[in-house]
Structures are given as C-alpha cells and as structure tokens.
Amino acid sequence: MSERVTVVLNQQQRELLDETVERFPGKSREEVLLQALREFCAEQGTSTGPGR
C-alpha cells in the first residue's frame, strides 16, 4: 500500500533540502524527505506505516 503526500516548501526550505540532497549522492529529494520523516517518527515514537 502506497500513499501520496504533497509537501509544499518555500524557497529557503527548498534550498536547504537541495543542499542536504547534495550531501547524499544517489538520493533524491523524495528519498531524503522520507528518511527525515522516518527519523522524526522514530524520535516521537510514532509509525510511518507498514514497511517504512
């Protein structure tokens, strides 16, 4: 099961995300955002869904 989420970023957030993506060769914006969400949820003790 896959869910689609739309993330709206302002210019500064997009620039920060792109800088982060540059530090992880081979990763896309989507992959970096998913990793960040997983880490955030782990810290909060919540789940991002099955297989995530």
N, C-alpha and C positions, 0 to 999 in steps of 0.2 A: 504494500500500500504506500503510495507516494502522495504527499501533499505539496501544493504550490503556495508559496508565500511571496508577497511583493514587499520589498524593502525600499523605502524612499529615503534617499540620502541627500543632504545638502552638499554644496561644493567642497567644503572643508572635510566633511566625513568621507566623501569620495576620494579626495586626495590622500587622506590618512589610510584608507583601505588600499588604494593603489600602491602606496609606499610599503604597506605590510605585504602585499602580494609579491612585490619585487624581492622581498627577503626570503620567500619560499618558492624557489624555482619549480616550475611544473604545476603550480597550484593556480586555480582560477579565483576570481572574486567569490564565486559561489562556494567553492571548497573552503576558503578562508573564513567566510561568514558562518558556514556550517560548523567548522571546528570551534570557532569562538562561541557559538550558541551551545554546543555540547559542553564546553568547558564551563560556561556560565551556569548551565543547568546542573552540572555535577557539583559546583560550589554551593548552589542553592538547594541541593537535594531533591531536584525535580527531574523528570524524564523528558527526553525529546522524542519519545515514541519508540516503537519496536525497531531493533536493528540499528539504532542510532546512538 
